[in-house]
Amino acid sequence: MAELTFEPEVRPILKVACFHCHGKDGVRGGDLDLRLVLLMRTGGESGPAVTSGAPLSSPLSKRIAADEMREGKKKLSVDQNDTIHEWLKQRAGTARL
């Protein structure tokens, strides 16, 4: 699979599915902001949401795999889950680094 980066591949997924609780208009459930990778690495009340290079131990990966966090009826698709998991597996890169 091609190298994935946050801005074009992952951020759009999180923007639709997660920002309403984790970043939009200053809302930060669990004190976690998912709008930037730096903020995910800093984390919230439970610590860092992203553990680069260790997708199975990343709290973000675990929450998404368990389908725990999305409010409402619409959940992430299998393709969206796979994209986020692969991005984490590839060390959660950004276009800026």
Number of C-alpha atoms within 10 A of each C-alpha: 5 7 10 21 20 21 16 11 15 21 19 14 19 19 15 10 17 21 22 17 20 21 20 14 9 12 14 16 15 13 15 23 25 24 19 14 18 13 16 18 18 14 19 18 10 10 14 17 24 24 19 16 16 15 21 14 13 19 17 21 23 15 13 19 17 9 13 10 15 15 12 6 5 8 15 18 10 9 9 16 18 15 16 25 22 20 23 25 19 18 17 23 18 17 9 7 5
